[in-house]
Amino acid sequence: MKKSERLNQELIFLSDKYSFQLKDLQSEFGISKRTALRDVEELESMGLALYAENGRHGGYKLINQGSLVPVYFNSEEIQAIFFSLKALDVLSSTPFKKSYTQIRQKLFATLSDERKDMISRTLDVIHYYNVGPINDLKNLDQILEATLEDRVVRAHYRQFEHDIIEIQILELFYRNGIWFVSAFDRLNGKWGTFRCDCMEEVVILEATGEELDKTELKTIQNEYEEIYHDIRFRCRLTDSGKETFKKNNYPNMKLEMIENIPYIIGGYNKEELNYMINYLLSFGQNITIEYPDELKATYLEKLNEIISRY
């Protein structure tokens, strides 16, 4: 590890500490006592406020822990940061008030002209093609807040009909242009996946002490998956089908290699049969349904329906 990288890592290592000894740095970074002493001197010169404590159990005390000096990034790390921000351009809707474009502009303003030129040339030759958010979202910040604080959200849900939902959210995720939440529906006592763009008039309810924590929510989700997705299925894939699966798959299924042949294995509920058929059709000739017979029969019916149009 280069010296500059080690000093940055030491700053991170000390960021949640109020005191430390030289042996802590020696053990964590595999350095000698002499090197650890030199590093402490350099960290202090960089602005890390500390003072030495003498005595048998002495060491160093950190001062004003809430405002440690900024971490410094080398050229490769700076490129990696902008590379990542470029990938997030597509997410014009985020749970945050500031867009990724604004963040990038602020970071860019802190760079030297040489580094600005390097970053500009890098971004000119990198392009990401993905699905941006299909609909505008107004409540994503509230949804994230409720998720982090283990609070219940009440909303009008309009995906199929206008229903009132009260949900406690385990996770927030983005797929193919849509933000979703996995959550426990308290009114129906069921686990579900909800589209954030279908949630209107979102309100975070006052805490009552009856809210579930993340461990409890995860347990409910696991129990739901075992009980609800009770129809087992298996589909054989070609190599192209394996690639298609990796680009688009769902929590109720997984990819498994059996004798060097890729398979989709999982479970679904009878209510999800049409969704399963539409999903499997996206594989074209790169999939073969092995079981159950109901899934094969419904798949063939759908294929014949499509053929009849021609």
C-alpha positions in Angstrom: 0.0 0.0 0.0 1.3 3.4 -0.9 2.0 5.9 1.8 -0.8 8.3 0.7 -3.3 5.5 0.6 -2.2 4.3 4.0 -2.7 7.7 5.5 -6.2 8.0 4.0 -7.0 4.6 5.4 -5.7 5.6 8.8 -8.0 8.7 8.8 -10.9 6.4 8.1 -9.8 4.0 10.8 -9.6 6.7 13.4 -12.9 8.5 12.3 -15.0 6.7 14.9 -12.5 6.7 17.7 -11.8 9.0 20.6 -8.4 7.6 21.5 -5.8 5.1 20.1 -2.3 3.7 20.7 0.5 3.2 18.3 0.0 -0.6 18.5 -3.5 -0.1 17.0 -2.0 1.4 13.9 0.8 -1.3 13.8 -1.7 -4.1 14.1 -4.3 -2.7 11.6 -1.9 -1.7 8.9 1.1 -4.1 9.5 3.6 -1.3 10.0 6.5 -0.8 12.5 6.4 1.4 15.5 8.7 3.9 13.8 6.4 4.1 10.8 3.4 4.5 13.0 5.1 7.4 14.8 5.9 9.1 11.5 2.3 8.5 10.3 0.9 10.1 13.5 3.1 13.2 12.8 1.9 13.4 9.2 -1.8 13.0 10.2 -1.4 15.8 12.7 0.2 18.0 10.0 -2.8 17.2 7.8 -5.1 18.7 10.4 -6.0 15.7 12.6 -6.4 17.3 16.1 -4.8 15.1 18.8 -2.6 15.2 21.9 -0.4 12.6 23.5 -1.1 11.0 26.9 1.9 9.9 28.8 2.2 6.9 31.1 2.1 3.1 30.9 -1.3 3.1 29.3 -0.9 6.3 27.4 -1.5 6.9 23.7 -3.3 9.6 21.8 -6.6 11.4 22.4 -8.5 12.9 19.4 -10.0 16.3 19.7 -13.2 17.6 18.1 -14.1 14.2 16.7 -17.1 15.6 14.8 -14.9 17.6 12.3 -12.1 15.4 11.2 -10.1 16.5 8.2 -11.3 15.5 4.8 -10.0 12.3 3.2 -7.8 12.9 0.2 -8.3 10.9 -3.0 -5.7 10.0 -5.6 -6.3 10.3 -9.3 -7.6 6.7 -9.7 -10.0 7.1 -6.9 -11.3 10.4 -8.3 -11.9 8.7 -11.7 -13.8 5.9 -9.9 -16.1 8.5 -8.1 -17.0 10.3 -11.4 -17.3 7.0 -13.2 -19.9 5.9 -10.6 -21.8 9.2 -10.7 -21.9 9.0 -14.5 -23.7 5.6 -14.1 -26.3 7.3 -11.9 -27.2 10.0 -14.4 -30.2 7.9 -15.5 -31.7 8.1 -12.0 -33.2 11.5 -12.3 -35.6 10.6 -9.5 -33.8 9.7 -6.3 -34.8 9.9 -2.6 -32.5 12.9 -2.2 -33.0 16.6 -2.7 -29.8 17.2 -4.7 -29.3 15.5 -8.1 -26.2 13.6 -9.0 -25.4 16.2 -11.6 -25.2 18.9 -8.9 -23.0 16.7 -6.7 -20.7 16.1 -9.6 -20.4 19.8 -10.4 -19.5 20.5 -6.8 -16.8 17.8 -6.7 -15.5 19.0 -10.1 -15.1 22.5 -8.9 -12.6 21.3 -6.2 -10.2 19.7 -8.8 -7.1 21.1 -10.4 -7.2 21.9 -14.1 -5.1 18.8 -14.9 -7.5 16.5 -13.0 -10.5 18.3 -14.6 -9.1 17.6 -18.0 -8.5 13.9 -17.1 -12.1 13.5 -15.8 -13.6 15.3 -18.8 -11.8 13.0 -21.3 -12.8 9.9 -19.3 -16.5 10.9 -19.2 -16.5 11.8 -22.9 -15.9 8.1 -23.8 -18.1 6.5 -21.3 -21.9 6.0 -21.8 -24.5 4.0 -20.0 -27.7 3.0 -21.6 -30.4 2.0 -19.2 -34.1 2.7 -18.4 -34.7 6.0 -16.7 -37.7 6.5 -14.3 -40.9 5.9 -16.2 -43.0 8.3 -14.0 -42.1 11.3 -11.9 -42.0 10.6 -8.1 -42.9 13.2 -5.5 -42.7 11.1 -2.3 -39.5 9.1 -2.6 -37.8 11.1 0.2 -40.7 10.4 2.6 -40.6 6.7 1.7 -36.9 6.5 2.4 -37.3 8.3 5.7 -40.0 5.9 6.8 -37.8 2.9 5.8 -34.8 4.1 7.7 -36.8 5.0 10.8 -38.9 1.8 10.9 -42.1 3.9 10.6 -45.5 3.0 9.0 -46.5 4.7 5.8 -50.2 5.3 4.8 -50.9 6.1 1.2 -53.5 5.9 -1.6 -52.4 3.1 -3.9 -53.6 3.2 -7.4 -51.9 0.4 -9.4 -55.2 -1.5 -10.0 -57.8 0.2 -7.9 -57.7 3.1 -5.4 -56.9 1.4 -2.1 -55.7 2.7 1.2 -52.5 0.9 2.3 -50.6 1.0 5.6 -47.2 -0.6 5.1 -43.9 -0.9 6.9 -41.0 -1.1 4.5 -38.0 -3.4 4.6 -36.2 -2.2 1.4 -36.4 0.2 -1.5 -35.2 -0.9 -4.9 -35.1 0.2 -8.5 -35.8 -2.1 -11.5 -36.4 -1.3 -15.2 -37.4 2.3 -14.7 -39.6 1.8 -11.6 -38.9 2.3 -7.9 -40.4 -0.4 -5.7 -40.6 -1.2 -2.0 -40.8 -4.6 -0.3 -43.1 -4.2 2.7 -45.5 -5.7 5.2 -49.1 -4.7 4.5 -50.5 -4.2 8.0 -54.2 -3.8 6.9 -54.2 -7.2 5.0 -51.5 -8.9 7.1 -49.6 -9.8 4.0 -46.2 -9.2 2.5 -46.1 -7.4 -0.8 -44.1 -5.4 -3.4 -45.5 -2.0 -4.1 -44.7 0.5 -6.9 -43.6 3.9 -5.5 -45.1 5.8 -8.4 -48.5 4.4 -7.6 -48.4 5.7 -4.0 -50.1 9.0 -3.6 -50.8 11.3 -0.5 -48.0 9.5 1.4 -48.1 10.1 5.2 -45.6 8.8 7.8 -47.7 7.8 10.8 -46.8 8.7 14.3 -44.8 6.0 16.1 -46.8 3.8 18.5 -44.2 1.4 19.7 -45.8 -1.5 17.8 -43.6 -1.0 14.7 -41.5 -3.9 13.6 -37.7 -3.8 13.2 -35.7 -4.9 10.2 -35.0 -8.4 11.6 -38.7 -9.0 12.2 -39.7 -7.7 8.8 -37.1 -10.0 7.2 -38.5 -13.0 9.1 -42.0 -12.2 7.8 -40.7 -11.9 4.2 -38.9 -15.2 4.4 -41.9 -17.0 5.8 -44.1 -15.4 3.1 -41.7 -16.6 0.3 -41.8 -20.2 1.6 -45.6 -20.3 1.9 -46.8 -18.0 -0.9 -44.5 -19.2 -3.7 -45.7 -22.8 -3.3 -45.7 -24.0 -6.9 -42.1 -25.1 -7.8 -40.8 -24.7 -11.3 -37.7 -25.4 -13.3 -36.7 -24.1 -16.8 -33.6 -25.1 -18.8 -31.7 -22.2 -20.5 -29.2 -21.8 -23.3 -26.1 -19.7 -22.7 -28.0 -16.7 -24.2 -30.9 -17.4 -21.9 -28.5 -17.4 -18.9 -27.4 -13.9 -20.0 -31.0 -12.8 -20.3 -31.7 -14.1 -16.8 -28.8 -12.1 -15.3 -30.2 -9.0 -16.9 -33.7 -9.4 -15.6 -34.8 -11.7 -12.7 -37.0 -11.7 -9.6 -36.6 -12.7 -5.9 -38.8 -15.8 -6.4 -36.2 -17.4 -8.7 -32.5 -18.2 -8.9 -30.0 -19.4 -11.5 -28.5 -22.8 -10.9 -26.0 -24.9 -12.8 -26.7 -28.6 -13.1 -24.2 -30.7 -15.0 -22.9 -27.5 -16.6 -26.4 -26.6 -17.9 -28.1 -23.4 -16.6 -31.5 -23.6 -15.1 -34.0 -21.2 -13.6 -35.4 -22.7 -10.4 -37.9 -21.1 -8.1 -41.5 -20.9 -7.0 -44.6 -18.9 -7.9 -48.2 -18.5 -6.7 -51.2 -19.5 -8.8 -52.2 -15.8 -8.9 -48.8 -15.0 -10.6 -49.3 -17.5 -13.5 -49.8 -14.8 -16.1 -46.9 -12.8 -14.9 -44.7 -15.9 -15.1 -45.8 -16.6 -18.7 -45.1 -13.1 -19.8 -41.7 -13.2 -18.2 -40.7 -16.6 -19.7 -41.8 -15.4 -23.1 -39.1 -12.8 -23.0 -36.5 -15.6 -23.3 -37.7 -16.5 -26.8 -36.1 -19.8 -28.0 -33.6 -19.8 -25.2 -35.8 -21.5 -22.6 -37.5 -24.8 -22.1 -40.0 -25.3 -19.3 -39.4 -28.6 -17.6 -42.1 -28.5 -14.9 -44.9 -28.0 -13.7 -47.2 -29.2 -16.5 -49.6 -26.3 -15.8 -46.9 -23.8 -16.6 -46.0 -25.6 -19.8 -49.6 -25.8 -21.0 -50.4 -22.2 -20.3 -47.1 -21.1 -22.0 -48.1 -23.1 -25.1 -51.6 -21.6 -25.1 -50.0 -18.1 -25.0 -47.7 -19.0 -27.9 -50.6 -20.3 -30.0 -52.5 -17.1 -29.2 -49.6 -15.1 -30.5 -49.2 -17.3 -33.6 -53.0 -16.9 -34.4 -52.5 -13.2 -34.9 -50.5 -13.9 -38.0 
